[in-house]
Amino acid sequence: MIEQEPPGGWHTPLLTDQSEVYGVKFSQRRAWGLSIMTCGVWAAWWLHATRRRLDSELGEGRDDALTHSLLYFVPVANLFVIYWLWRDLDLLRRRAALEPMPVAGYVLGAVFLAPVFFAIALNRYNEYWDARLQGRALDAPVTTGEQVAIAVGLVVLALCLVLFALVVVVLVVLSSAD
């Protein structure tokens, strides 16, 4: 018995509960808002989740998302992590017949203007999934991992605000003591 080829071909993943892995996009508003609101914790979660998606999509059996996520917090190593992420995204974009990304230029730009180049790369990521799934890419659902990242980030934000308030109080007390 010969099975009928699914829409988009055998190599196009089905849009089922695999939205963790395939076919999801993130809006700029969501990325910027949650990154700022969580003091970058959401961005670190996004990097990890995206690394997992790209590893899965490349189909080479790699699963180095945790290693890359940890290296992201190591100065200089983080540039390699970003380079590898964008290199793999560029490879996938080329496979989908999309415009190539100047990966080295993006990394160099990110050294000086990280948020701008993150936004550009996020657009390239979203374009890839739209092309890959023939316009059927979904907006990423809020997952448990993302909720945890947001909660941790809000705690970090609250601690930063408390620390800032304590510094202000100490400075006021010290200046009034003179």
FIKOLZA-1660 file (N, C-alpha, C; in steps of 0.1 Angstrom, whole numbers, plus 5000, padded with zeros to 4 digits):
% residues 178
   i   px   py   pz ch aa at
   1 5008 4988 5000  A  M  N
   1 5000 5000 5000  A  M CA
   1 5009 5013 5000  A  M  C
   2 5006 5022 4991  A  I  N
   2 5014 5034 4990  A  I CA
   2 5006 5045 4997  A  I  C
   3 5013 5052 5006  A  E  N
   3 5006 5063 5013  A  E CA
   3 5007 5075 5004  A  E  C
   4 4997 5084 5005  A  Q  N
   4 4996 5096 4998  A  Q CA
   4 5006 5106 5005  A  Q  C
   5 5014 5113 4997  A  E  N
   5 5023 5123 5002  A  E CA
   5 5016 5134 5009  A  E  C
   6 5020 5138 5022  A  P  N
   6 5013 5148 5029  A  P CA
   6 5015 5162 5023  A  P  C
   7 5006 5172 5026  A  P  N
   7 5008 5185 5020  A  P CA
   7 5022 5191 5024  A  P  C
   8 5029 5196 5014  A  G  N
   8 5042 5202 5017  A  G CA
   8 5053 5192 5015  A  G  C
   9 5050 5179 5013  A  G  N
   9 5060 5169 5011  A  G CA
   9 5063 5161 5023  A  G  C
  10 5070 5150 5021  A  W  N
  10 5074 5141 5032  A  W CA
  10 5083 5148 5042  A  W  C
  11 5091 5158 5038  A  H  N
  11 5101 5164 5047  A  H CA
  11 5095 5176 5054  A  H  C
  12 5083 5179 5052  A  T  N
  12 5077 5190 5060  A  T CA
  12 5070 5184 5072  A  T  C
  13 5074 5189 5084  A  P  N
  13 5068 5183 5096  A  P CA
  13 5053 5187 5097  A  P  C
  14 5045 5178 5103  A  L  N
  14 5031 5181 5105  A  L CA
  14 5030 5191 5116  A  L  C
  15 5021 5200 5115  A  L  N
  15 5018 5210 5125  A  L CA
  15 5009 5204 5135  A  L  C
  16 5014 5197 5144  A  T  N
  16 5006 5191 5155  A  T CA
  16 5011 5197 5168  A  T  C
  17 5013 5188 5178  A  D  N
  17 5018 5193 5191  A  D CA
  17 5033 5195 5191  A  D  C
  18 5039 5195 5179  A  Q  N
  18 5053 5197 5178  A  Q CA
  18 5056 5212 5177  A  Q  C
  19 5047 5220 5180  A  S  N
  19 5050 5235 5179  A  S CA
  19 5062 5239 5188  A  S  C
  20 5066 5230 5197  A  E  N
  20 5078 5233 5205  A  E CA
  20 5090 5233 5196  A  E  C
  21 5089 5224 5185  A  V  N
  21 5101 5222 5177  A  V CA
  21 5100 5229 5164  A  V  C
  22 5089 5228 5157  A  Y  N
  22 5088 5233 5144  A  Y CA
  22 5078 5244 5142  A  Y  C
  23 5081 5252 5132  A  G  N
  23 5071 5261 5126  A  G CA
  23 5066 5272 5135  A  G  C
  24 5074 5277 5144  A  V  N
  24 5069 5288 5153  A  V CA
  24 5077 5301 5150  A  V  C
  25 5070 5312 5152  A  K  N
  25 5076 5325 5150  A  K CA
  25 5073 5333 5163  A  K  C
  26 5082 5343 5165  A  F  N
  26 5081 5352 5176  A  F CA
  26 5080 5366 5171  A  F  C
  27 5071 5374 5176  A  S  N
  27 5070 5388 5171  A  S CA
  27 5080 5396 5178  A  S  C
  28 5084 5407 5171  A  Q  N
  28 5094 5416 5177  A  Q CA
  28 5089 5422 5190  A  Q  C
  29 5076 5425 5191  A  R  N
  29 5070 5430 5203  A  R CA
  29 5072 5420 5215  A  R  C
  30 5069 5408 5212  A  R  N
  30 5071 5398 5223  A  R CA
  30 5085 5396 5227  A  R  C
  31 5094 5395 5217  A  A  N
  31 5108 5394 5220  A  A CA
  31 5114 5405 5228  A  A  C
  32 5112 5417 5223  A  W  N
  32 5117 5429 5229  A  W CA
  32 5111 5431 5243  A  W  C
  33 5097 5430 5244  A  G  N
  33 5090 5433 5256  A  G CA
  33 5095 5423 5267  A  G  C
  34 5095 5410 5264  A  L  N
  34 5098 5400 5274  A  L CA
  34 5113 5401 5277  A  L  C
  35 5122 5404 5268  A  S  N
  35 5136 5405 5270  A  S CA
  35 5139 5416 5280  A  S  C
  36 5132 5427 5278  A  I  N
  36 5134 5439 5287  A  I CA
  36 5128 5436 5300  A  I  C
  37 5116 5432 5300  A  M  N
  37 5108 5429 5313  A  M CA
  37 5115 5419 5322  A  M  C
  38 5123 5410 5316  A  T  N
  38 5129 5399 5324  A  T CA
  38 5144 5401 5325  A  T  C
  39 5149 5412 5322  A  C  N
  39 5163 5415 5323  A  C CA
  39 5172 5405 5315  A  C  C
  40 5167 5401 5303  A  G  N
  40 5174 5392 5294  A  G CA
  40 5172 5377 5297  A  G  C
  41 5165 5374 5307  A  V  N
  41 5163 5359 5310  A  V CA
  41 5154 5353 5298  A  V  C
  42 5144 5360 5294  A  W  N
  42 5136 5355 5283  A  W CA
  42 5145 5353 5270  A  W  C
  43 5154 5362 5267  A  A  N
  43 5163 5361 5256  A  A CA
  43 5171 5348 5257  A  A  C
  44 5176 5346 5269  A  A  N
  44 5184 5333 5271  A  A CA
  44 5176 5321 5268  A  A  C
  45 5163 5321 5273  A  W  N
  45 5154 5310 5270  A  W CA
  45 5152 5309 5255  A  W  C
  46 5150 5320 5248  A  W  N
  46 5147 5319 5234  A  W CA
  46 5159 5313 5227  A  W  C
  47 5171 5317 5231  A  L  N
  47 5183 5312 5225  A  L CA
  47 5183 5296 5227  A  L  C
  48 5180 5292 5239  A  H  N
  48 5180 5277 5241  A  H CA
  48 5170 5270 5233  A  H  C
  49 5158 5275 5233  A  A  N
  49 5147 5269 5225  A  A CA
  49 5150 5270 5210  A  A  C
  50 5155 5281 5205  A  T  N
  50 5158 5282 5191  A  T CA
  50 5170 5272 5187  A  T  C
  51 5180 5271 5196  A  R  N
  51 5190 5261 5193  A  R CA
  51 5185 5247 5192  A  R  C
  52 5175 5244 5200  A  R  N
  52 5169 5230 5200  A  R CA
  52 5161 5229 5186  A  R  C
  53 5154 5239 5183  A  R  N
  53 5147 5239 5170  A  R CA
  53 5156 5237 5158  A  R  C
  54 5167 5245 5158  A  L  N
  54 5176 5244 5146  A  L CA
  54 5183 5231 5146  A  L  C
  55 5187 5226 5158  A  D  N
  55 5194 5213 5158  A  D CA
  55 5185 5202 5153  A  D  C
  56 5172 5203 5157  A  S  N
  56 5162 5193 5152  A  S CA
  56 5160 5194 5137  A  S  C
  57 5159 5207 5132  A  E  N
  57 5157 5209 5118  A  E CA
  57 5169 5205 5109  A  E  C
  58 5181 5207 5114  A  L  N
  58 5193 5203 5107  A  L CA
  58 5193 5188 5105  A  L  C
  59 5187 5180 5114  A  G  N
  59 5186 5166 5113  A  G CA
  59 5200 5159 5114  A  G  C
  60 5209 5164 5121  A  E  N
  60 5222 5158 5122  A  E CA
  60 5224 5150 5135  A  E  C
  61 5213 5149 5143  A  G  N
  61 5214 5142 5156  A  G CA
  61 5220 5150 5167  A  G  C
  62 5223 5163 5165  A  R  N
  62 5229 5171 5175  A  R CA
  62 5218 5176 5185  A  R  C
  63 5222 5177 5197  A  D  N
  63 5214 5183 5208  A  D CA
  63 5223 5190 5217  A  D  C
  64 5229 5201 5213  A  D  N
  64 5239 5208 5221  A  D CA
  64 5233 5222 5226  A  D  C
  65 5220 5222 5227  A  A  N
  65 5214 5235 5232  A  A CA
  65 5218 5239 5246  A  A  C
  66 5219 5229 5255  A  L  N
  66 5223 5232 5269  A  L CA
  66 5237 5237 5269  A  L  C
  67 5246 5231 5262  A  T  N
  67 5260 5236 5262  A  T CA
  67 5260 5250 5256  A  T  C
  68 5253 5252 5245  A  H  N
  68 5254 5266 5239  A  H CA
  68 5247 5276 5249  A  H  C
  69 5237 5272 5256  A  S  N
  69 5230 5281 5265  A  S CA
  69 5239 5285 5277  A  S  C
  70 5247 5276 5282  A  L  N
  70 5256 5279 5292  A  L CA
  70 5268 5287 5287  A  L  C
  71 5273 5284 5276  A  L  N
  71 5284 5291 5270  A  L CA
  71 5280 5306 5267  A  L  C
  72 5267 5308 5265  A  Y  N
  72 5262 5321 5262  A  Y CA
  72 5266 5331 5273  A  Y  C
  73 5267 5326 5285  A  F  N
  73 5271 5335 5296  A  F CA
  73 5286 5337 5299  A  F  C
  74 5294 5331 5290  A  V  N
  74 5308 5332 5291  A  V CA
  74 5313 5342 5281  A  V  C
  75 5320 5353 5286  A  P  N
  75 5324 5363 5276  A  P CA
  75 5333 5357 5265  A  P  C
  76 5333 5362 5254  A  V  N
  76 5339 5357 5241  A  V CA
  76 5333 5344 5236  A  V  C
  77 5331 5334 5245  A  A  N
  77 5324 5322 5240  A  A CA
  77 5310 5325 5235  A  A  C
  78 5303 5336 5241  A  N  N
  78 5290 5339 5236  A  N CA
  78 5290 5344 5222  A  N  C
  79 5301 5350 5217  A  L  N
  79 5301 5353 5203  A  L CA
  79 5301 5341 5194  A  L  C
  80 5308 5331 5199  A  F  N
  80 5308 5318 5191  A  F CA
  80 5294 5312 5191  A  F  C
  81 5287 5312 5202  A  V  N
  81 5274 5307 5204  A  V CA
  81 5265 5314 5194  A  V  C
  82 5265 5327 5193  A  I  N
  82 5257 5335 5184  A  I CA
  82 5261 5332 5170  A  I  C
  83 5274 5331 5167  A  Y  N
  83 5278 5328 5154  A  Y CA
  83 5273 5314 5149  A  Y  C
  84 5274 5304 5158  A  W  N
  84 5269 5290 5154  A  W CA
  84 5254 5290 5152  A  W  C
  85 5247 5297 5160  A  L  N
  85 5232 5298 5159  A  L CA
  85 5229 5304 5145  A  L  C
  86 5235 5316 5142  A  W  N
  86 5231 5323 5130  A  W CA
  86 5237 5315 5118  A  W  C
  87 5248 5309 5119  A  R  N
  87 5254 5301 5108  A  R CA
  87 5244 5290 5104  A  R  C
  88 5239 5283 5115  A  D  N
  88 5229 5272 5112  A  D CA
  88 5216 5277 5106  A  D  C
  89 5212 5289 5111  A  L  N
  89 5200 5295 5105  A  L CA
  89 5202 5299 5091  A  L  C
  90 5214 5304 5088  A  D  N
  90 5218 5307 5074  A  D CA
  90 5218 5295 5065  A  D  C
  91 5223 5284 5070  A  L  N
  91 5223 5271 5062  A  L CA
  91 5209 5267 5059  A  L  C
  92 5200 5267 5069  A  L  N
  92 5186 5263 5067  A  L CA
  92 5179 5273 5057  A  L  C
  93 5182 5286 5058  A  R  N
  93 5176 5295 5049  A  R CA
  93 5181 5292 5035  A  R  C
  94 5193 5289 5033  A  R  N
  94 5198 5286 5020  A  R CA
  94 5191 5273 5014  A  R  C
  95 5189 5263 5023  A  R  N
  95 5182 5251 5019  A  R CA
  95 5168 5255 5014  A  R  C
  96 5162 5265 5020  A  A  N
  96 5148 5269 5017  A  A CA
  96 5148 5279 5006  A  A  C
  97 5160 5281 4999  A  A  N
  97 5161 5291 4988  A  A CA
  97 5158 5305 4992  A  A  C
  98 5162 5309 5005  A  L  N
  98 5160 5322 5009  A  L CA
  98 5173 5330 5008  A  L  C
  99 5173 5343 5009  A  E  N
  99 5185 5351 5008  A  E CA
  99 5194 5347 5020  A  E  C
 100 5207 5345 5016  A  P  N
 100 5217 5342 5027  A  P CA
 100 5219 5353 5037  A  P  C
 101 5223 5350 5049  A  M  N
 101 5226 5360 5059  A  M CA
 101 5241 5362 5060  A  M  C
 102 5246 5374 5061  A  P  N
 102 5260 5377 5063  A  P CA
 102 5264 5374 5077  A  P  C
 103 5265 5362 5081  A  V  N
 103 5267 5358 5095  A  V CA
 103 5278 5365 5102  A  V  C
 104 5290 5365 5096  A  A  N
 104 5301 5372 5103  A  A CA
 104 5298 5387 5105  A  A  C
 105 5291 5393 5096  A  G  N
 105 5287 5407 5097  A  G CA
 105 5277 5409 5108  A  G  C
 106 5268 5400 5110  A  Y  N
 106 5258 5400 5120  A  Y CA
 106 5265 5399 5134  A  Y  C
 107 5274 5390 5135  A  V  N
 107 5281 5388 5148  A  V CA
 107 5289 5401 5151  A  V  C
 108 5296 5406 5141  A  L  N
 108 5304 5419 5144  A  L CA
 108 5295 5430 5147  A  L  C
 109 5283 5431 5141  A  G  N
 109 5274 5441 5144  A  G CA
 109 5268 5439 5158  A  G  C
 110 5266 5427 5162  A  A  N
 110 5261 5424 5175  A  A CA
 110 5270 5428 5186  A  A  C
 111 5283 5428 5183  A  V  N
 111 5293 5433 5193  A  V CA
 111 5290 5447 5198  A  V  C
 112 5285 5455 5188  A  F  N
 112 5283 5469 5191  A  F CA
 112 5268 5473 5193  A  F  C
 113 5259 5466 5186  A  L  N
 113 5245 5469 5186  A  L CA
 113 5237 5456 5187  A  L  C
 114 5239 5448 5198  A  A  N
 114 5233 5435 5200  A  A CA
 114 5218 5435 5198  A  A  C
 115 5210 5444 5204  A  P  N
 115 5196 5444 5202  A  P CA
 115 5191 5446 5188  A  P  C
 116 5198 5454 5180  A  V  N
 116 5194 5456 5166  A  V CA
 116 5197 5444 5158  A  V  C
 117 5208 5437 5160  A  F  N
 117 5211 5426 5152  A  F CA
 117 5203 5413 5157  A  F  C
 118 5199 5413 5169  A  F  N
 118 5190 5403 5174  A  F CA
 118 5177 5404 5167  A  F  C
 119 5172 5417 5166  A  A  N
 119 5159 5419 5159  A  A CA
 119 5160 5415 5144  A  A  C
 120 5171 5418 5138  A  I  N
 120 5172 5415 5123  A  I CA
 120 5173 5399 5122  A  I  C
 121 5180 5393 5131  A  A  N
 121 5181 5378 5130  A  A CA
 121 5168 5372 5133  A  A  C
 122 5160 5378 5142  A  L  N
 122 5147 5372 5145  A  L CA
 122 5138 5373 5133  A  L  C
 123 5139 5384 5126  A  N  N
 123 5131 5385 5113  A  N CA
 123 5135 5374 5104  A  N  C
 124 5148 5371 5103  A  R  N
 124 5153 5361 5094  A  R CA
 124 5148 5347 5098  A  R  C
 125 5148 5345 5111  A  Y  N
 125 5143 5332 5117  A  Y CA
 125 5128 5331 5113  A  Y  C
 126 5120 5341 5115  A  N  N
 126 5106 5340 5112  A  N CA
 126 5104 5338 5097  A  N  C
 127 5112 5345 5089  A  E  N
 127 5111 5343 5074  A  E CA
 127 5114 5328 5071  A  E  C
 128 5123 5322 5077  A  Y  N
 128 5127 5309 5074  A  Y CA
 128 5115 5299 5077  A  Y  C
 129 5109 5301 5088  A  W  N
 129 5097 5292 5092  A  W CA
 129 5086 5294 5082  A  W  C
 130 5083 5307 5078  A  D  N
 130 5073 5309 5069  A  D CA
 130 5075 5303 5056  A  D  C
 131 5088 5304 5051  A  A  N
 131 5091 5297 5038  A  A CA
 131 5091 5282 5039  A  A  C
 132 5097 5277 5050  A  R  N
 132 5098 5263 5052  A  R CA
 132 5084 5256 5053  A  R  C
 133 5075 5263 5059  A  L  N
 133 5061 5257 5060  A  L CA
 133 5051 5263 5051  A  L  C
 134 5056 5269 5041  A  Q  N
 134 5047 5275 5030  A  Q CA
 134 5037 5284 5036  A  Q  C
 135 5041 5293 5045  A  G  N
 135 5031 5303 5050  A  G CA
 135 5023 5298 5062  A  G  C
 136 5025 5285 5066  A  R  N
 136 5017 5280 5077  A  R CA
 136 5024 5280 5091  A  R  C
 137 5035 5288 5092  A  A  N
 137 5042 5289 5105  A  A CA
 137 5033 5296 5115  A  A  C
 138 5033 5290 5127  A  L  N
 138 5024 5295 5137  A  L CA
 138 5031 5305 5146  A  L  C
 139 5024 5314 5152  A  D  N
 139 5030 5322 5163  A  D CA
 139 5032 5313 5175  A  D  C
 140 5044 5314 5180  A  A  N
 140 5048 5304 5191  A  A CA
 140 5038 5305 5203  A  A  C
 141 5033 5293 5207  A  P  N
 141 5025 5293 5219  A  P CA
 141 5033 5296 5231  A  P  C
 142 5028 5301 5242  A  V  N
 142 5035 5303 5254  A  V CA
 142 5036 5289 5261  A  V  C
 143 5049 5284 5262  A  T  N
 143 5051 5271 5268  A  T CA
 143 5055 5272 5282  A  T  C
 144 5055 5261 5289  A  T  N
 144 5059 5260 5303  A  T CA
 144 5073 5266 5305  A  T  C
 145 5082 5262 5296  A  G  N
 145 5096 5267 5297  A  G CA
 145 5096 5283 5296  A  G  C
 146 5088 5288 5287  A  E  N
 146 5088 5303 5286  A  E CA
 146 5082 5309 5298  A  E  C
 147 5071 5303 5304  A  Q  N
 147 5065 5308 5316  A  Q CA
 147 5076 5308 5327  A  Q  C
 148 5084 5298 5328  A  V  N
 148 5094 5297 5339  A  V CA
 148 5104 5308 5336  A  V  C
 149 5108 5310 5324  A  A  N
 149 5118 5321 5321  A  A CA
 149 5112 5334 5325  A  A  C
 150 5100 5337 5322  A  I  N
 150 5094 5349 5325  A  I CA
 150 5093 5351 5340  A  I  C
 151 5089 5341 5347  A  A  N
 151 5088 5342 5362  A  A CA
 151 5102 5344 5368  A  A  C
 152 5112 5337 5364  A  V  N
 152 5126 5339 5369  A  V CA
 152 5130 5353 5365  A  V  C
 153 5127 5358 5353  A  G  N
 153 5131 5371 5349  A  G CA
 153 5125 5382 5357  A  G  C
 154 5112 5380 5360  A  L  N
 154 5105 5390 5369  A  L CA
 154 5111 5390 5383  A  L  C
 155 5115 5379 5388  A  V  N
 155 5122 5379 5401  A  V CA
 155 5135 5386 5400  A  V  C
 156 5142 5384 5389  A  V  N
 156 5155 5391 5387  A  V CA
 156 5152 5406 5386  A  V  C
 157 5142 5410 5379  A  L  N
 157 5139 5424 5378  A  L CA
 157 5135 5430 5392  A  L  C
 158 5127 5423 5399  A  A  N
 158 5123 5428 5413  A  A CA
 158 5135 5429 5422  A  A  C
 159 5145 5419 5421  A  L  N
 159 5157 5420 5429  A  L CA
 159 5165 5432 5425  A  L  C
 160 5166 5435 5412  A  C  N
 160 5174 5446 5407  A  C CA
 160 5167 5459 5412  A  C  C
 161 5154 5460 5412  A  L  N
 161 5147 5472 5416  A  L CA
 161 5149 5474 5431  A  L  C
 162 5149 5463 5439  A  V  N
 162 5151 5464 5454  A  V CA
 162 5166 5469 5456  A  V  C
 163 5175 5463 5449  A  L  N
 163 5189 5467 5450  A  L CA
 163 5191 5482 5447  A  L  C
 164 5185 5486 5436  A  F  N
 164 5186 5500 5432  A  F CA
 164 5180 5509 5443  A  F  C
 165 5168 5505 5449  A  A  N
 165 5162 5513 5459  A  A CA
 165 5171 5513 5472  A  A  C
 166 5177 5502 5475  A  L  N
 166 5186 5502 5487  A  L CA
 166 5198 5511 5485  A  L  C
 167 5204 5511 5473  A  V  N
 167 5215 5520 5470  A  V CA
 167 5211 5534 5471  A  V  C
 168 5199 5538 5466  A  V  N
 168 5194 5552 5467  A  V CA
 168 5192 5556 5482  A  V  C
 169 5186 5547 5489  A  V  N
 169 5184 5550 5504  A  V CA
 169 5198 5551 5511  A  V  C
 170 5207 5543 5508  A  V  N
 170 5220 5544 5514  A  V CA
 170 5227 5557 5510  A  V  C
 171 5226 5561 5498  A  L  N
 171 5232 5573 5493  A  L CA
 171 5225 5585 5500  A  L  C
 172 5212 5585 5501  A  V  N
 172 5205 5596 5508  A  V CA
 172 5209 5597 5522  A  V  C
 173 5210 5585 5529  A  V  N
 173 5214 5585 5543  A  V CA
 173 5228 5591 5545  A  V  C
 174 5237 5586 5536  A  L  N
 174 5251 5590 5537  A  L CA
 174 5252 5605 5534  A  L  C
 175 5245 5610 5524  A  S  N
 175 5246 5624 5521  A  S CA
 175 5240 5633 5532  A  S  C
 176 5229 5628 5539  A  S  N
 176 5223 5636 5549  A  S CA
 176 5231 5636 5562  A  S  C
 177 5240 5626 5563  A  A  N
 177 5249 5625 5575  A  A CA
 177 5260 5635 5575  A  A  C
 178 5263 5640 5563  A  D  N
 178 5274 5650 5562  A  D CA
 178 5270 5663 5566  A  D  C
% end
